[in-house]
């Protein structure tokens, strides 16, 4: 899954989405994503790219239904992912749930 595809899927959920952070303080539910990209392979024919994605879902309450919306497109693709225990961030008065997954593609 390329970055453009991920952004499209996240925006389709219907809540604000941003890379790394928002410039303004957000109210309501929102998503922040980050990623790491690496390349490997012994020649230009067999070069591989690995994308490691991290999606942070911020919600006012623990919201499993919204988590399911975030992971539904991963389920459709048959992608393995990990959902970490939600953490309450007192200063922001929100719960943060982290979802991480990786994709390996041929360049």
Secondary structure, DSSP 8 states (H G I E B T S, - for coil): --HHHHHHHHHTTSSEEEES--SS---S-EEEEEEEEEEE-SSSSS-EEEEEEEEEEEESS--HHHHHHHHHHHHHHT--EEE---EEETTTTEEEEEEEEEEEEE-
